[in-house]
Amino acid sequence: MTSTTSTTTSASPGPATGPTGSSTGRPGPTPARPGPPAGPAHGKPAGPNVPARPGGSGGSPHRATPRRAGLSEQAARAGIEAACRILHLPTIRDHAAEAISVAEREQHSYAALLAELLLAECDDRDDRSRARRIREAAFPRPKRLEDFDFTANPSINPATIATLATGDWVTTGTPVCLLGDSGTGKSHLLIGLGTAAAEAGHRVRYVLASRLVNELAEADNDRQLTRVIARYGRVDLLCLDELGYLQLDRRGAELLFQVLTEREERNAIAIATNEPFSGWTKTFTDPRLCAAIVDRLTFNGHILETGTTSYRLAHTRTQRATP
């Protein structure tokens, strides 16, 4: 059997038998199938600007970024301008030329220049986001907690306001109730707390109680009530002002109750009212519904009483007395 195989092998033309086949008489390994010729696949000509993939055919599927060496100063600045517009980097676009000049003059490294531009973009983006959240909150006028005059209203504890200014109560979905007569700073504190929450990154919505009830009633008539309630339920903090100034009928009270139920123990709510809780039956004529609403607004909440002395009235009298 071995002799026949050897004869056949020597008589057949073909590739030479490897060293293993020569010594044992066994045929050598089957030659590998020739691969595709080097160059572009399928015979398509490769464009001059198409870079080769790193690592060969088994490497990363992403193409290597071509280097643009030898750009003139004018072309480089034009490229920065165009790239910043495409990538939506307005701060880098506006300050790149100045930052480059400073870096060249003070011999900063490339990494320091890049870090300065990127950090400036991040800072400005944060500022724009804060401004957008405050604008979307729909506050009627700008009010900040640091502008509140605690000496004019000693009923308000500055330490309590400082604690609320951190926004932890918004994160945990805790309610805040501001109770007091007109002119005692309820709306100022309400808007200030909402502004602080918006600046901290929370989604905030300010609305008058009467306007919210009217919006809910219109949505109910248009069969859009579920959508509107869900929209008010999604914001992190709902600032409800002037609750108790107007009497609500049973339908309005029930609609408002649905919003409060949607947010209960999940998202925070802050209210300002001129009525103590014992007088809420004037606003919510159904005693059981009134008790349920009070329960939702006070459970584990912060209750701040702003007193009865009107700051606005005292300020007006002081101005008139001043010659």
Phi and psi in degrees as GROMACS dihedral restraints (atoms count N, CA, C in turn):
[ dihedral_restraints ]
;  ai    aj    ak    al  type     phi  dphi    fc
    3     4     5     6     1   -68.8    20    10
    4     5     6     7     1   -38.5    20    10
    6     7     8     9     1   -65.1    20    10
    7     8     9    10     1   -41.7    20    10
    9    10    11    12     1   -64.7    20    10
   10    11    12    13     1   -41.7    20    10
   12    13    14    15     1   -64.1    20    10
   13    14    15    16     1   -38.9    20    10
   15    16    17    18     1   -66.2    20    10
   16    17    18    19     1   -41.1    20    10
   18    19    20    21     1   -64.0    20    10
   19    20    21    22     1   -44.8    20    10
   21    22    23    24     1   -63.0    20    10
   22    23    24    25     1   -40.0    20    10
   24    25    26    27     1   -66.6    20    10
   25    26    27    28     1   -41.6    20    10
   27    28    29    30     1   -71.9    20    10
   28    29    30    31     1   -26.6    20    10
   30    31    32    33     1   -85.1    20    10
   31    32    33    34     1   -20.5    20    10
   33    34    35    36     1   -90.6    20    10
   34    35    36    37     1   128.0    20    10
   36    37    38    39     1   -73.0    20    10
   37    38    39    40     1   154.1    20    10
   39    40    41    42     1   157.1    20    10
   40    41    42    43     1  -166.6    20    10
   42    43    44    45     1   -66.7    20    10
   43    44    45    46     1   148.3    20    10
   45    46    47    48     1   -66.7    20    10
   46    47    48    49     1   143.7    20    10
   48    49    50    51     1   -74.6    20    10
   49    50    51    52     1   136.6    20    10
   51    52    53    54     1   -68.2    20    10
   52    53    54    55     1   176.3    20    10
   54    55    56    57     1   -60.5    20    10
   55    56    57    58     1   -35.0    20    10
   57    58    59    60     1   -68.4    20    10
   58    59    60    61     1   -41.3    20    10
   60    61    62    63     1   -67.1    20    10
   61    62    63    64     1   -31.5    20    10
   63    64    65    66     1   -70.7    20    10
   64    65    66    67     1   -36.5    20    10
   66    67    68    69     1   -82.3    20    10
   67    68    69    70     1   -28.2    20    10
   69    70    71    72     1  -106.7    20    10
   70    71    72    73     1   -12.0    20    10
   72    73    74    75     1    83.7    20    10
   73    74    75    76     1    -2.1    20    10
   75    76    77    78     1   -84.7    20    10
   76    77    78    79     1   150.9    20    10
   78    79    80    81     1   -66.2    20    10
   79    80    81    82     1   147.8    20    10
   81    82    83    84     1   -73.0    20    10
   82    83    84    85     1   175.5    20    10
   84    85    86    87     1   -66.5    20    10
   85    86    87    88     1   148.7    20    10
   87    88    89    90     1   -65.4    20    10
   88    89    90    91     1   130.5    20    10
   90    91    92    93     1   -62.6    20    10
   91    92    93    94     1   145.0    20    10
   93    94    95    96     1   -67.7    20    10
   94    95    96    97     1   144.9    20    10
   96    97    98    99     1   -68.3    20    10
   97    98    99   100     1   131.1    20    10
   99   100   101   102     1   -62.8    20    10
  100   101   102   103     1   137.2    20    10
  102   103   104   105     1   -82.0    20    10
  103   104   105   106     1   177.6    20    10
  105   106   107   108     1   -67.6    20    10
  106   107   108   109     1   148.6    20    10
  108   109   110   111     1   -64.4    20    10
  109   110   111   112     1   150.3    20    10
  111   112   113   114     1   -63.9    20    10
  112   113   114   115     1   145.8    20    10
  114   115   116   117     1   126.5    20    10
  115   116   117   118     1  -169.0    20    10
  117   118   119   120     1   -64.4    20    10
  118   119   120   121     1   144.9    20    10
  120   121   122   123     1   -70.2    20    10
  121   122   123   124     1   146.1    20    10
  123   124   125   126     1    59.4    20    10
  124   125   126   127     1    23.1    20    10
  126   127   128   129     1    74.3    20    10
  127   128   129   130     1     9.7    20    10
  129   130   131   132     1   -82.8    20    10
  130   131   132   133     1   135.1    20    10
  132   133   134   135     1   -69.3    20    10
  133   134   135   136     1   138.3    20    10
  135   136   137   138     1   -83.6    20    10
  136   137   138   139     1   135.6    20    10
  138   139   140   141     1   -69.9    20    10
  139   140   141   142     1   156.6    20    10
  141   142   143   144     1   -69.9    20    10
  142   143   144   145     1   -20.8    20    10
  144   145   146   147     1  -100.6    20    10
  145   146   147   148     1     6.8    20    10
  147   148   149   150     1   -90.0    20    10
  148   149   150   151     1   110.2    20    10
  150   151   152   153     1   -75.3    20    10
  151   152   153   154     1   153.8    20    10
  153   154   155   156     1   -72.3    20    10
  154   155   156   157     1   148.3    20    10
  156   157   158   159     1   -73.0    20    10
  157   158   159   160     1   136.1    20    10
  159   160   161   162     1   -69.0    20    10
  160   161   162   163     1   142.9    20    10
  162   163   164   165     1    79.9    20    10
  163   164   165   166     1    11.7    20    10
  165   166   167   168     1    75.2    20    10
  166   167   168   169     1  -159.6    20    10
  168   169   170   171     1   -69.8    20    10
  169   170   171   172     1   -22.1    20    10
  171   172   173   174     1   -96.1    20    10
  172   173   174   175     1     7.7    20    10
  174   175   176   177     1   -85.4    20    10
  175   176   177   178     1  -160.8    20    10
  177   178   179   180     1   -67.1    20    10
  178   179   180   181     1   143.5    20    10
  180   181   182   183     1   -72.8    20    10
  181   182   183   184     1   -12.0    20    10
  183   184   185   186     1   -83.4    20    10
  184   185   186   187     1   141.9    20    10
  186   187   188   189     1   -78.8    20    10
  187   188   189   190     1   148.2    20    10
  189   190   191   192     1   -68.9    20    10
  190   191   192   193     1   142.4    20    10
  192   193   194   195     1   -74.8    20    10
  193   194   195   196     1   123.9    20    10
  195   196   197   198     1   -70.2    20    10
  196   197   198   199     1   143.4    20    10
  198   199   200   201     1   -91.1    20    10
  199   200   201   202     1   135.5    20    10
  201   202   203   204     1  -104.5    20    10
  202   203   204   205     1    81.3    20    10
  204   205   206   207     1   -82.7    20    10
  205   206   207   208     1   150.9    20    10
  207   208   209   210     1    79.0    20    10
  208   209   210   211     1    22.5    20    10
  210   211   212   213     1   -71.5    20    10
  211   212   213   214     1   140.2    20    10
  213   214   215   216     1   -73.4    20    10
  214   215   216   217     1   164.4    20    10
  216   217   218   219     1   -59.8    20    10
  217   218   219   220     1   -42.3    20    10
  219   220   221   222     1   -65.3    20    10
  220   221   222   223     1   -41.7    20    10
  222   223   224   225     1   -67.5    20    10
  223   224   225   226     1   -37.1    20    10
  225   226   227   228     1   -64.3    20    10
  226   227   228   229     1   -43.9    20    10
  228   229   230   231     1   -67.3    20    10
  229   230   231   232     1   -36.9    20    10
  231   232   233   234     1   -66.0    20    10
  232   233   234   235     1   -37.5    20    10
  234   235   236   237     1   -65.6    20    10
  235   236   237   238     1   -39.4    20    10
  237   238   239   240     1   -62.2    20    10
  238   239   240   241     1   -44.1    20    10
  240   241   242   243     1   -59.5    20    10
  241   242   243   244     1   -47.3    20    10
  243   244   245   246     1   -67.8    20    10
  244   245   246   247     1   -42.6    20    10
  246   247   248   249     1   -65.3    20    10
  247   248   249   250     1   -39.6    20    10
  249   250   251   252     1   -65.7    20    10
  250   251   252   253     1   -33.6    20    10
  252   253   254   255     1   -69.1    20    10
  253   254   255   256     1   -40.8    20    10
  255   256   257   258     1   -66.1    20    10
  256   257   258   259     1   -41.3    20    10
  258   259   260   261     1   -88.6    20    10
  259   260   261   262     1     0.9    20    10
  261   262   263   264     1    58.4    20    10
  262   263   264   265     1    58.2    20    10
  264   265   266   267     1  -121.5    20    10
  265   266   267   268     1    72.7    20    10
  267   268   269   270     1   -66.4    20    10
  268   269   270   271     1   -34.7    20    10
  270   271   272   273     1   -67.4    20    10
  271   272   273   274     1   -44.1    20    10
  273   274   275   276     1   -63.6    20    10
  274   275   276   277     1   -39.8    20    10
  276   277   278   279     1   -61.4    20    10
  277   278   279   280     1   -39.9    20    10
  279   280   281   282     1   -78.3    20    10
  280   281   282   283     1   -27.7    20    10
  282   283   284   285     1  -113.8    20    10
  283   284   285   286     1     2.2    20    10
  285   286   287   288     1   -62.8    20    10
  286   287   288   289     1   -46.0    20    10
  288   289   290   291     1   -61.2    20    10
  289   290   291   292     1   -45.9    20    10
  291   292   293   294     1   -64.7    20    10
  292   293   294   295     1   -43.6    20    10
  294   295   296   297     1   -63.9    20    10
  295   296   297   298     1   -37.9    20    10
  297   298   299   300     1   -65.7    20    10
  298   299   300   301     1   -42.1    20    10
  300   301   302   303     1   -62.8    20    10
  301   302   303   304     1   -43.6    20    10
  303   304   305   306     1   -64.5    20    10
  304   305   306   307     1   -41.5    20    10
  306   307   308   309     1   -64.1    20    10
  307   308   309   310     1   -39.2    20    10
  309   310   311   312     1   -68.3    20    10
  310   311   312   313     1   -39.5    20    10
  312   313   314   315     1   -70.8    20    10
  313   314   315   316     1   -40.2    20    10
  315   316   317   318     1   -97.9    20    10
  316   317   318   319     1     5.6    20    10
  318   319   320   321     1    57.7    20    10
  319   320   321   322     1    48.8    20    10
  321   322   323   324     1   -76.6    20    10
  322   323   324   325     1   155.5    20    10
  324   325   326   327     1   -76.1    20    10
  325   326   327   328     1   164.1    20    10
  327   328   329   330     1   -61.4    20    10
  328   329   330   331     1   -39.0    20    10
  330   331   332   333     1   -64.2    20    10
  331   332   333   334     1   -40.7    20    10
  333   334   335   336     1   -65.2    20    10
  334   335   336   337     1   -40.3    20    10
  336   337   338   339     1   -63.4    20    10
  337   338   339   340     1   -45.5    20    10
  339   340   341   342     1   -64.3    20    10
  340   341   342   343     1   -41.9    20    10
  342   343   344   345     1   -63.4    20    10
  343   344   345   346     1   -41.5    20    10
  345   346   347   348     1   -62.0    20    10
  346   347   348   349     1   -43.9    20    10
  348   349   350   351     1   -67.5    20    10
  349   350   351   352     1   -43.7    20    10
  351   352   353   354     1   -66.7    20    10
  352   353   354   355     1   -40.2    20    10
  354   355   356   357     1   -67.0    20    10
  355   356   357   358     1   -37.4    20    10
  357   358   359   360     1   -63.4    20    10
  358   359   360   361     1   -39.5    20    10
  360   361   362   363     1   -63.7    20    10
  361   362   363   364     1   -42.0    20    10
  363   364   365   366     1   -64.1    20    10
  364   365   366   367     1   -42.9    20    10
  366   367   368   369     1   -62.8    20    10
  367   368   369   370     1   -46.2    20    10
  369   370   371   372     1   -66.6    20    10
  370   371   372   373     1   -35.0    20    10
  372   373   374   375     1   -65.6    20    10
  373   374   375   376     1   -39.0    20    10
  375   376   377   378     1   -63.2    20    10
  376   377   378   379     1   -42.3    20    10
  378   379   380   381     1   -62.4    20    10
  379   380   381   382     1   -41.9    20    10
  381   382   383   384     1   -66.5    20    10
  382   383   384   385     1   -37.0    20    10
  384   385   386   387     1   -66.1    20    10
  385   386   387   388     1   -41.9    20    10
  387   388   389   390     1   -62.7    20    10
  388   389   390   391     1   -44.3    20    10
  390   391   392   393     1   -63.2    20    10
  391   392   393   394     1   -37.6    20    10
  393   394   395   396     1   -66.8    20    10
  394   395   396   397     1   -41.8    20    10
  396   397   398   399     1   -65.7    20    10
  397   398   399   400     1   -38.0    20    10
  399   400   401   402     1   -66.7    20    10
  400   401   402   403     1   -40.4    20    10
  402   403   404   405     1   -65.3    20    10
  403   404   405   406     1   -41.5    20    10
  405   406   407   408     1   -70.4    20    10
  406   407   408   409     1   -21.1    20    10
  408   409   410   411     1   -69.0    20    10
  409   410   411   412     1   -21.1    20    10
  411   412   413   414     1    64.6    20    10
  412   413   414   415     1    42.9    20    10
  414   415   416   417     1   -67.4    20    10
  415   416   417   418     1   141.7    20    10
  417   418   419   420     1   -71.9    20    10
  418   419   420   421     1   -24.3    20    10
  420   421   422   423     1  -159.6    20    10
  421   422   423   424     1   155.6    20    10
  423   424   425   426     1   -76.6    20    10
  424   425   426   427     1   128.2    20    10
  426   427   428   429     1  -141.5    20    10
  427   428   429   430     1   135.2    20    10
  429   430   431   432     1  -124.6    20    10
  430   431   432   433     1   151.3    20    10
  432   433   434   435     1   -65.4    20    10
  433   434   435   436     1   -34.6    20    10
  435   436   437   438     1   -70.0    20    10
  436   437   438   439     1   -13.3    20    10
  438   439   440   441     1   -91.9    20    10
  439   440   441   442     1    -3.2    20    10
  441   442   443   444     1   -73.9    20    10
  442   443   444   445     1   134.0    20    10
  444   445   446   447     1   -90.8    20    10
  445   446   447   448     1    97.1    20    10
  447   448   449   450     1   -71.9    20    10
  448   449   450   451     1   -24.9    20    10
  450   451   452   453     1   -70.2    20    10
  451   452   453   454     1   -26.7    20    10
  453   454   455   456     1   -78.9    20    10
  454   455   456   457     1   -19.3    20    10
  456   457   458   459     1  -137.3    20    10
  457   458   459   460     1    87.1    20    10
  459   460   461   462     1   -68.2    20    10
  460   461   462   463     1    -7.0    20    10
  462   463   464   465     1   -70.1    20    10
  463   464   465   466     1   -21.0    20    10
  465   466   467   468     1   -93.8    20    10
  466   467   468   469     1   127.1    20    10
  468   469   470   471     1   -85.5    20    10
  469   470   471   472     1   117.5    20    10
  471   472   473   474     1   -59.1    20    10
  472   473   474   475     1   -33.2    20    10
  474   475   476   477     1   -65.5    20    10
  475   476   477   478     1   -37.5    20    10
  477   478   479   480     1   -65.0    20    10
  478   479   480   481     1   -43.3    20    10
  480   481   482   483     1   -65.5    20    10
  481   482   483   484     1   -38.4    20    10
  483   484   485   486     1   -63.3    20    10
  484   485   486   487     1   -36.9    20    10
  486   487   488   489     1   -67.0    20    10
  487   488   489   490     1   -42.6    20    10
  489   490   491   492     1   -67.9    20    10
  490   491   492   493     1   -28.9    20    10
  492   493   494   495     1   -64.6    20    10
  493   494   495   496     1   -20.4    20    10
  495   496   497   498     1   -69.3    20    10
  496   497   498   499     1   -23.9    20    10
  498   499   500   501     1    84.9    20    10
  499   500   501   502     1     7.7    20    10
  501   502   503   504     1   -62.2    20    10
  502   503   504   505     1   -34.0    20    10
  504   505   506   507     1   -66.0    20    10
  505   506   507   508     1   -28.9    20    10
  507   508   509   510     1   -70.4    20    10
  508   509   510   511     1   -41.2    20    10
  510   511   512   513     1   -62.2    20    10
  511   512   513   514     1   -38.8    20    10
  513   514   515   516     1   -87.8    20    10
  514   515   516   517     1    -3.4    20    10
  516   517   518   519     1    73.4    20    10
  517   518   519   520     1    31.1    20    10
  519   520   521   522     1   -86.9    20    10
  520   521   522   523     1   135.2    20    10
  522   523   524   525     1   -79.0    20    10
  523   524   525   526     1   154.7    20    10
  525   526   527   528     1  -129.4    20    10
  526   527   528   529     1   130.6    20    10
  528   529   530   531     1  -120.9    20    10
  529   530   531   532     1   125.5    20    10
  531   532   533   534     1  -109.2    20    10
  532   533   534   535     1   115.9    20    10
  534   535   536   537     1  -118.6    20    10
  535   536   537   538     1   132.3    20    10
  537   538   539   540     1   170.7    20    10
  538   539   540   541     1   169.3    20    10
  540   541   542   543     1   -73.0    20    10
  541   542   543   544     1   170.7    20    10
  543   544   545   546     1   -64.2    20    10
  544   545   546   547     1   142.1    20    10
  546   547   548   549     1    82.3    20    10
  547   548   549   550     1     9.2    20    10
  549   550   551   552     1   -97.6    20    10
  550   551   552   553     1     3.8    20    10
  552   553   554   555     1    99.6    20    10
  553   554   555   556     1    12.8    20    10
  555   556   557   558     1   -62.7    20    10
  556   557   558   559     1   -51.0    20    10
  558   559   560   561     1   -66.0    20    10
  559   560   561   562     1   -36.0    20    10
  561   562   563   564     1   -59.9    20    10
  562   563   564   565     1   -48.1    20    10
  564   565   566   567     1   -66.0    20    10
  565   566   567   568     1   -39.2    20    10
  567   568   569   570     1   -62.6    20    10
  568   569   570   571     1   -47.3    20    10
  570   571   572   573     1   -68.8    20    10
  571   572   573   574     1   -37.7    20    10
  573   574   575   576     1   -64.3    20    10
  574   575   576   577     1   -41.6    20    10
  576   577   578   579     1   -65.9    20    10
  577   578   579   580     1   -40.1    20    10
  579   580   581   582     1   -64.5    20    10
  580   581   582   583     1   -40.0    20    10
  582   583   584   585     1   -64.4    20    10
  583   584   585   586     1   -43.5    20    10
  585   586   587   588     1   -61.7    20    10
  586   587   588   589     1   -39.4    20    10
  588   589   590   591     1   -66.6    20    10
  589   590   591   592     1   -40.4    20    10
  591   592   593   594     1   -64.6    20    10
  592   593   594   595     1   -40.4    20    10
  594   595   596   597     1   -67.8    20    10
  595   596   597   598     1   -24.9    20    10
  597   598   599   600     1   -82.6    20    10
  598   599   600   601     1    -2.2    20    10
  600   601   602   603     1   108.4    20    10
  601   602   603   604     1     3.7    20    10
  603   604   605   606     1   -90.0    20    10
  604   605   606   607     1   150.0    20    10
  606   607   608   609     1   -84.7    20    10
  607   608   609   610     1   124.6    20    10
  609   610   611   612     1  -126.2    20    10
  610   611   612   613     1   147.4    20    10
  612   613   614   615     1  -139.5    20    10
  613   614   615   616     1   126.3    20    10
  615   616   617   618     1  -105.3    20    10
  616   617   618   619     1   137.7    20    10
  618   619   620   621     1  -158.0    20    10
  619   620   621   622     1   145.5    20    10
  621   622   623   624     1   -73.2    20    10
  622   623   624   625     1   146.2    20    10
  624   625   626   627     1   -60.4    20    10
  625   626   627   628     1   -43.4    20    10
  627   628   629   630     1   -64.5    20    10
  628   629   630   631     1   -38.8    20    10
  630   631   632   633     1   -68.6    20    10
  631   632   633   634     1   -37.7    20    10
  633   634   635   636     1   -64.1    20    10
  634   635   636   637     1   -43.5    20    10
  636   637   638   639     1   -63.7    20    10
  637   638   639   640     1   -41.6    20    10
  639   640   641   642     1   -63.0    20    10
  640   641   642   643     1   -40.8    20    10
  642   643   644   645     1   -64.2    20    10
  643   644   645   646     1   -39.9    20    10
  645   646   647   648     1   -66.7    20    10
  646   647   648   649     1   -39.6    20    10
  648   649   650   651     1   -65.2    20    10
  649   650   651   652     1   -42.3    20    10
  651   652   653   654     1   -64.3    20    10
  652   653   654   655     1   -40.3    20    10
  654   655   656   657     1   -65.0    20    10
  655   656   657   658     1   -36.9    20    10
  657   658   659   660     1   -65.0    20    10
  658   659   660   661     1   -40.7    20    10
  660   661   662   663     1   -65.2    20    10
  661   662   663   664     1   -33.3    20    10
  663   664   665   666     1   -90.8    20    10
  664   665   666   667     1     6.3    20    10
  666   667   668   669     1    59.4    20    10
  667   668   669   670     1    38.2    20    10
  669   670   671   672     1  -120.2    20    10
  670   671   672   673     1    17.8    20    10
  672   673   674   675     1   -63.5    20    10
  673   674   675   676     1   -43.2    20    10
  675   676   677   678     1   -60.1    20    10
  676   677   678   679     1   -41.3    20    10
  678   679   680   681     1   -66.2    20    10
  679   680   681   682     1   -42.5    20    10
  681   682   683   684     1   -68.3    20    10
  682   683   684   685     1   -42.6    20    10
  684   685   686   687     1   -62.2    20    10
  685   686   687   688     1   -40.4    20    10
  687   688   689   690     1   -64.9    20    10
  688   689   690   691     1   -36.7    20    10
  690   691   692   693     1   -64.7    20    10
  691   692   693   694     1   -43.1    20    10
  693   694   695   696     1   -72.1    20    10
  694   695   696   697     1   -23.2    20    10
  696   697   698   699     1   -78.4    20    10
  697   698   699   700     1   -18.8    20    10
  699   700   701   702     1   -82.2    20    10
  700   701   702   703     1   -26.1    20    10
  702   703   704   705     1   -68.7    20    10
  703   704   705   706     1   149.8    20    10
  705   706   707   708     1   -71.8    20    10
  706   707   708   709     1   -32.6    20    10
  708   709   710   711     1  -140.0    20    10
  709   710   711   712     1   126.7    20    10
  711   712   713   714     1  -108.2    20    10
  712   713   714   715     1   117.9    20    10
  714   715   716   717     1   -98.2    20    10
  715   716   717   718     1   111.7    20    10
  717   718   719   720     1  -109.9    20    10
  718   719   720   721     1   110.8    20    10
  720   721   722   723     1  -104.2    20    10
  721   722   723   724     1   155.1    20    10
  723   724   725   726     1    59.0    20    10
  724   725   726   727     1    39.2    20    10
  726   727   728   729     1   -78.4    20    10
  727   728   729   730     1   125.7    20    10
  729   730   731   732     1   105.3    20    10
  730   731   732   733     1    -6.8    20    10
  732   733   734   735     1   -75.6    20    10
  733   734   735   736     1   -31.6    20    10
  735   736   737   738     1  -122.7    20    10
  736   737   738   739     1   144.3    20    10
  738   739   740   741     1   -77.1    20    10
  739   740   741   742     1   136.4    20    10
  741   742   743   744     1  -106.1    20    10
  742   743   744   745     1   137.8    20    10
  744   745   746   747     1   -74.8    20    10
  745   746   747   748     1   176.4    20    10
  747   748   749   750     1   -62.4    20    10
  748   749   750   751     1   -38.9    20    10
  750   751   752   753     1   -64.3    20    10
  751   752   753   754     1   -45.7    20    10
  753   754   755   756     1   -62.4    20    10
  754   755   756   757     1   -39.9    20    10
  756   757   758   759     1   -64.6    20    10
  757   758   759   760     1   -39.6    20    10
  759   760   761   762     1   -66.9    20    10
  760   761   762   763     1   -37.9    20    10
  762   763   764   765     1   -65.8    20    10
  763   764   765   766     1   -43.1    20    10
  765   766   767   768     1   -63.9    20    10
  766   767   768   769     1   -37.7    20    10
  768   769   770   771     1   -62.0    20    10
  769   770   771   772     1   -35.1    20    10
  771   772   773   774     1   -65.1    20    10
  772   773   774   775     1   -37.8    20    10
  774   775   776   777     1   -65.1    20    10
  775   776   777   778     1   -44.1    20    10
  777   778   779   780     1   -64.2    20    10
  778   779   780   781     1   -39.1    20    10
  780   781   782   783     1   -66.6    20    10
  781   782   783   784     1   -36.9    20    10
  783   784   785   786     1   -62.1    20    10
  784   785   786   787     1   -30.6    20    10
  786   787   788   789     1   -99.5    20    10
  787   788   789   790     1    -7.2    20    10
  789   790   791   792     1   -55.7    20    10
  790   791   792   793     1   123.2    20    10
  792   793   794   795     1    58.5    20    10
  793   794   795   796     1    15.4    20    10
  795   796   797   798     1  -119.7    20    10
  796   797   798   799     1   -48.9    20    10
  798   799   800   801     1  -124.9    20    10
  799   800   801   802     1   148.1    20    10
  801   802   803   804     1   -78.0    20    10
  802   803   804   805     1   155.6    20    10
  804   805   806   807     1  -140.3    20    10
  805   806   807   808     1   139.7    20    10
  807   808   809   810     1  -125.7    20    10
  808   809   810   811     1   132.8    20    10
  810   811   812   813     1  -125.4    20    10
  811   812   813   814     1   153.9    20    10
  813   814   815   816     1  -126.3    20    10
  814   815   816   817     1   128.3    20    10
  816   817   818   819     1  -141.9    20    10
  817   818   819   820     1   149.2    20    10
  819   820   821   822     1   -95.6    20    10
  820   821   822   823     1     1.0    20    10
  822   823   824   825     1  -111.6    20    10
  823   824   825   826     1   137.2    20    10
  825   826   827   828     1   -67.0    20    10
  826   827   828   829     1   163.3    20    10
  828   829   830   831     1   -59.9    20    10
  829   830   831   832     1   -31.1    20    10
  831   832   833   834     1   -66.9    20    10
  832   833   834   835     1   -19.9    20    10
  834   835   836   837     1   -98.8    20    10
  835   836   837   838     1     7.9    20    10
  837   838   839   840     1   -72.3    20    10
  838   839   840   841     1   -12.7    20    10
  840   841   842   843     1   -67.5    20    10
  841   842   843   844     1   -16.1    20    10
  843   844   845   846     1   -72.1    20    10
  844   845   846   847     1   -32.1    20    10
  846   847   848   849     1   -86.4    20    10
  847   848   849   850     1   -45.9    20    10
  849   850   851   852     1  -108.9    20    10
  850   851   852   853     1   101.7    20    10
  852   853   854   855     1   -71.9    20    10
  853   854   855   856     1   -22.1    20    10
  855   856   857   858     1   -83.8    20    10
  856   857   858   859     1   115.0    20    10
  858   859   860   861     1   -59.3    20    10
  859   860   861   862     1   -40.4    20    10
  861   862   863   864     1   -67.7    20    10
  862   863   864   865     1   -41.6    20    10
  864   865   866   867     1   -67.4    20    10
  865   866   867   868     1   -37.8    20    10
  867   868   869   870     1   -61.9    20    10
  868   869   870   871     1   -43.5    20    10
  870   871   872   873     1   -64.0    20    10
  871   872   873   874     1   -38.1    20    10
  873   874   875   876     1   -67.1    20    10
  874   875   876   877     1   -38.7    20    10
  876   877   878   879     1   -68.6    20    10
  877   878   879   880     1   -43.7    20    10
  879   880   881   882     1   -60.6    20    10
  880   881   882   883     1   -40.7    20    10
  882   883   884   885     1   -61.6    20    10
  883   884   885   886     1   -41.7    20    10
  885   886   887   888     1   -71.6    20    10
  886   887   888   889     1   -29.8    20    10
  888   889   890   891     1   -86.7    20    10
  889   890   891   892     1   -12.3    20    10
  891   892   893   894     1  -117.2    20    10
  892   893   894   895     1   -10.0    20    10
  894   895   896   897     1   -64.2    20    10
  895   896   897   898     1   118.3    20    10
  897   898   899   900     1    55.7    20    10
  898   899   900   901     1    25.3    20    10
  900   901   902   903     1   -97.3    20    10
  901   902   903   904     1   175.3    20    10
  903   904   905   906     1  -101.2    20    10
  904   905   906   907     1   124.9    20    10
  906   907   908   909     1  -115.2    20    10
  907   908   909   910     1   118.8    20    10
  909   910   911   912     1  -118.0    20    10
  910   911   912   913     1   125.3    20    10
  912   913   914   915     1  -101.9    20    10
  913   914   915   916     1   120.8    20    10
  915   916   917   918     1   -91.1    20    10
  916   917   918   919     1     0.7    20    10
  918   919   920   921     1    90.3    20    10
  919   920   921   922     1  -166.2    20    10
  921   922   923   924     1  -121.5    20    10
  922   923   924   925     1    -9.1    20    10
  924   925   926   927     1   -84.9    20    10
  925   926   927   928     1   120.6    20    10
  927   928   929   930     1   -76.7    20    10
  928   929   930   931     1   119.8    20    10
  930   931   932   933     1   -68.1    20    10
  931   932   933   934     1   -39.6    20    10
  933   934   935   936     1   -63.2    20    10
  934   935   936   937     1   -41.6    20    10
  936   937   938   939     1   -66.1    20    10
  937   938   939   940     1   -43.7    20    10
  939   940   941   942     1   -64.9    20    10
  940   941   942   943     1   -38.8    20    10
  942   943   944   945     1   -65.6    20    10
  943   944   945   946     1   -40.2    20    10
  945   946   947   948     1   -64.7    20    10
  946   947   948   949     1   -41.4    20    10
  948   949   950   951     1   -64.9    20    10
  949   950   951   952     1   -38.5    20    10
  951   952   953   954     1   -64.9    20    10
  952   953   954   955     1   -41.7    20    10
  954   955   956   957     1   -64.4    20    10
  955   956   957   958     1   -39.3    20    10
  957   958   959   960     1   -69.2    20    10
  958   959   960   961     1   -33.1    20    10
  960   961   962   963     1   -75.4    20    10
  961   962   963   964     1   -21.6    20    10
  963   964   965   966     1   -78.3    20    10
  964   965   966   967     1   123.9    20    10
